[in-house]
């Protein structure tokens, strides 16, 4: 079996909108998961995209 270098890595797609930031991720297993955060929430996080990725990786 030949594996691509991306087979054991996470992949992320991010749509940052005015109200929400949506994140879709592909886990190394191939499973897709999604997460949604407020685009602006300075009391909780500095950057919605980075926060969403951190939360998905936990």
OpenMM code with the backbone's topology and positions (N, CA, C; nanometers):
from openmm import Vec3, app, unit

residues = "UNK UNK UNK UNK UNK UNK UNK UNK UNK UNK UNK UNK UNK UNK UNK UNK UNK UNK UNK UNK UNK UNK UNK UNK UNK UNK UNK UNK UNK UNK UNK UNK UNK UNK UNK UNK UNK UNK UNK UNK UNK UNK UNK UNK UNK UNK UNK UNK UNK UNK UNK UNK UNK UNK UNK UNK UNK UNK".split()
positions = [
    Vec3(0.0840, -0.1179, 0.0000),
    Vec3(0.0000, 0.0000, 0.0000),
    Vec3(0.0886, 0.1244, 0.0000),
    Vec3(0.0638, 0.2149, -0.0906),
    Vec3(0.1386, 0.3401, -0.0991),
    Vec3(0.0567, 0.4483, -0.0293),
    Vec3(0.1227, 0.5208, 0.0618),
    Vec3(0.0539, 0.6267, 0.1353),
    Vec3(0.1140, 0.7612, 0.0975),
    Vec3(0.0291, 0.8594, 0.0743),
    Vec3(0.0754, 0.9957, 0.0517),
    Vec3(0.1184, 1.0559, 0.1837),
    Vec3(0.2023, 1.1574, 0.1777),
    Vec3(0.2466, 1.2225, 0.3005),
    Vec3(0.1294, 1.2865, 0.3744),
    Vec3(0.0204, 1.3184, 0.3046),
    Vec3(-0.0946, 1.3806, 0.3695),
    Vec3(-0.1863, 1.2787, 0.4365),
    Vec3(-0.1604, 1.1475, 0.4183),
    Vec3(-0.2472, 1.0452, 0.4762),
    Vec3(-0.2459, 1.0466, 0.6278),
    Vec3(-0.1384, 1.0917, 0.6906),
    Vec3(-0.1285, 1.0915, 0.8358),
    Vec3(-0.1327, 1.2327, 0.8925),
    Vec3(-0.1957, 1.3239, 0.8218),
    Vec3(-0.1999, 1.4632, 0.8646),
    Vec3(-0.3433, 1.5127, 0.8682),
    Vec3(-0.3645, 1.6126, 0.9500),
    Vec3(-0.4913, 1.6838, 0.9510),
    Vec3(-0.4953, 1.7791, 0.8320),
    Vec3(-0.6151, 1.8055, 0.7808),
    Vec3(-0.6369, 1.9081, 0.6796),
    Vec3(-0.7500, 1.9972, 0.7290),
    Vec3(-0.7379, 2.1278, 0.7037),
    Vec3(-0.8374, 2.2234, 0.7502),
    Vec3(-0.8822, 2.3136, 0.6360),
    Vec3(-1.0124, 2.3448, 0.6347),
    Vec3(-1.0708, 2.4423, 0.5436),
    Vec3(-1.1476, 2.5415, 0.6291),
    Vec3(-1.1250, 2.6697, 0.6074),
    Vec3(-1.1823, 2.7724, 0.6939),
    Vec3(-1.2582, 2.8746, 0.6107),
    Vec3(-1.3777, 2.9078, 0.6568),
    Vec3(-1.4592, 3.0139, 0.5966),
    Vec3(-1.4848, 3.1165, 0.7063),
    Vec3(-1.4161, 3.2299, 0.6974),
    Vec3(-1.4312, 3.3351, 0.7982),
    Vec3(-1.5321, 3.4367, 0.7459),
    Vec3(-1.6466, 3.4411, 0.8121),
    Vec3(-1.7504, 3.5357, 0.7732),
    Vec3(-1.7596, 3.6497, 0.8727),
    Vec3(-1.8541, 3.7382, 0.8498),
    Vec3(-1.8714, 3.8524, 0.9372),
    Vec3(-1.9204, 3.8152, 1.0756),
    Vec3(-2.0042, 3.7120, 1.0849),
    Vec3(-2.0580, 3.6702, 1.2142),
    Vec3(-1.9922, 3.5428, 1.2641),
    Vec3(-1.9800, 3.4428, 1.1777),
    Vec3(-1.9254, 3.3139, 1.2191),
    Vec3(-1.8044, 3.2746, 1.1360),
    Vec3(-1.7169, 3.1984, 1.1976),
    Vec3(-1.6071, 3.1321, 1.1287),
    Vec3(-1.6353, 2.9827, 1.1330),
    Vec3(-1.6433, 2.9213, 1.0159),
    Vec3(-1.6691, 2.7779, 1.0047),
    Vec3(-1.5399, 2.7066, 0.9686),
    Vec3(-1.5161, 2.5951, 1.0351),
    Vec3(-1.3957, 2.5165, 1.0105),
    Vec3(-1.4377, 2.3732, 0.9818),
    Vec3(-1.3891, 2.3193, 0.8729),
    Vec3(-1.4065, 2.1777, 0.8408),
    Vec3(-1.2684, 2.1161, 0.8438),
    Vec3(-1.2585, 2.0020, 0.9087),
    Vec3(-1.1294, 1.9343, 0.9205),
    Vec3(-1.1423, 1.7890, 0.8775),
    Vec3(-1.0348, 1.7401, 0.8182),
    Vec3(-1.0248, 1.5969, 0.7886),
    Vec3(-0.9188, 1.5393, 0.8807),
    Vec3(-0.9616, 1.4472, 0.9658),
    Vec3(-0.8699, 1.3825, 1.0593),
    Vec3(-0.7780, 1.2878, 0.9818),
    Vec3(-0.6664, 1.2481, 1.0407),
    Vec3(-0.5774, 1.1530, 0.9721),
    Vec3(-0.6491, 1.0234, 0.9327),
    Vec3(-0.7539, 0.9869, 1.0043),
    Vec3(-0.8318, 0.8671, 0.9719),
    Vec3(-0.9193, 0.8860, 0.8480),
    Vec3(-0.9353, 1.0129, 0.8038),
    Vec3(-1.0205, 1.0430, 0.6893),
    Vec3(-1.1561, 1.0973, 0.7296),
    Vec3(-1.1903, 1.0896, 0.8563),
    Vec3(-1.3199, 1.1374, 0.9057),
    Vec3(-1.3260, 1.2901, 0.8982),
    Vec3(-1.4392, 1.3439, 0.8504),
    Vec3(-1.4604, 1.4881, 0.8439),
    Vec3(-1.5357, 1.5338, 0.9680),
    Vec3(-1.4919, 1.6453, 1.0250),
    Vec3(-1.5604, 1.7063, 1.1382),
    Vec3(-1.5690, 1.8563, 1.1136),
    Vec3(-1.6664, 1.9216, 1.1778),
    Vec3(-1.6811, 2.0657, 1.1580),
    Vec3(-1.6965, 2.1353, 1.2922),
    Vec3(-1.6701, 2.2649, 1.2904),
    Vec3(-1.6764, 2.3467, 1.4112),
    Vec3(-1.7121, 2.4891, 1.3705),
    Vec3(-1.7889, 2.5580, 1.4542),
    Vec3(-1.8326, 2.6949, 1.4248),
    Vec3(-1.8075, 2.7804, 1.5475),
    Vec3(-1.7476, 2.8969, 1.5258),
    Vec3(-1.7219, 2.9932, 1.6324),
    Vec3(-1.7628, 3.1327, 1.5855),
    Vec3(-1.7935, 3.2202, 1.6813),
    Vec3(-1.8136, 3.3597, 1.6468),
    Vec3(-1.6838, 3.4148, 1.5890),
    Vec3(-1.6919, 3.4892, 1.4814),
    Vec3(-1.5707, 3.5442, 1.4201),
    Vec3(-1.5019, 3.6432, 1.5128),
    Vec3(-1.5775, 3.7166, 1.5911),
    Vec3(-1.5216, 3.8134, 1.6852),
    Vec3(-1.5699, 3.7789, 1.8252),
    Vec3(-1.4771, 3.7442, 1.9123),
    Vec3(-1.5096, 3.7149, 2.0514),
    Vec3(-1.3835, 3.7390, 2.1340),
    Vec3(-1.3422, 3.8640, 2.1408),
    Vec3(-1.2132, 3.8998, 2.2014),
    Vec3(-1.2034, 3.8627, 2.3491),
    Vec3(-1.3150, 3.8414, 2.4161),
    Vec3(-1.3122, 3.7993, 2.5568),
    Vec3(-1.2680, 3.6532, 2.5695),
    Vec3(-1.2888, 3.5740, 2.4637),
    Vec3(-1.2588, 3.4305, 2.4688),
    Vec3(-1.1351, 3.3897, 2.3891),
    Vec3(-1.1079, 3.4568, 2.2764),
    Vec3(-0.9957, 3.4195, 2.1905),
    Vec3(-0.9596, 3.5360, 2.0999),
    Vec3(-0.8351, 3.5347, 2.0541),
    Vec3(-0.7847, 3.6409, 1.9666),
    Vec3(-0.8235, 3.6175, 1.8206),
    Vec3(-0.8183, 3.4919, 1.7769),
    Vec3(-0.8437, 3.4586, 1.6368),
    Vec3(-0.9330, 3.3349, 1.6306),
    Vec3(-1.0502, 3.3474, 1.5696),
    Vec3(-1.1470, 3.2379, 1.5662),
    Vec3(-1.0943, 3.1152, 1.4916),
    Vec3(-1.0245, 3.1363, 1.3819),
    Vec3(-0.9740, 3.0225, 1.3041),
    Vec3(-0.8727, 2.9416, 1.3854),
    Vec3(-0.7789, 3.0101, 1.4480),
    Vec3(-0.6790, 2.9390, 1.5292),
    Vec3(-0.7433, 2.8715, 1.6501),
    Vec3(-0.8376, 2.9388, 1.7135),
    Vec3(-0.9060, 2.8796, 1.8285),
    Vec3(-0.9829, 2.7547, 1.7867),
    Vec3(-1.0511, 2.7625, 1.6735),
    Vec3(-1.1262, 2.6471, 1.6248),
    Vec3(-1.0370, 2.5283, 1.5942),
    Vec3(-0.9218, 2.5534, 1.5348),
    Vec3(-0.8280, 2.4441, 1.5067),
    Vec3(-0.7794, 2.3831, 1.6371),
    Vec3(-0.7456, 2.4676, 1.7349),
    Vec3(-0.7019, 2.4154, 1.8664),
    Vec3(-0.8095, 2.3266, 1.9278),
    Vec3(-0.9348, 2.3719, 1.9210),
    Vec3(-1.0438, 2.2941, 1.9799),
    Vec3(-1.0648, 2.1631, 1.9069),
    Vec3(-1.0532, 2.1625, 1.7752),
    Vec3(-1.0701, 2.0378, 1.6994),
    Vec3(-0.9584, 1.9380, 1.7285),
    Vec3(-0.8390, 1.9874, 1.7532),
    Vec3(-0.7258, 1.8978, 1.7795),
    Vec3(-0.7280, 1.8362, 1.9188),
    Vec3(-0.8079, 1.8931, 2.0082),
    Vec3(-0.8138, 1.8396, 2.1455),
    Vec3(-0.8946, 1.7125, 2.1535),
] * unit.nanometer
topology = app.Topology()
chain = topology.addChain("A")
for resn in residues:
    res = topology.addResidue(resn, chain)
    for name in ("N", "CA", "C"):
        topology.addAtom(name, app.Element.getBySymbol(name[0]), res)
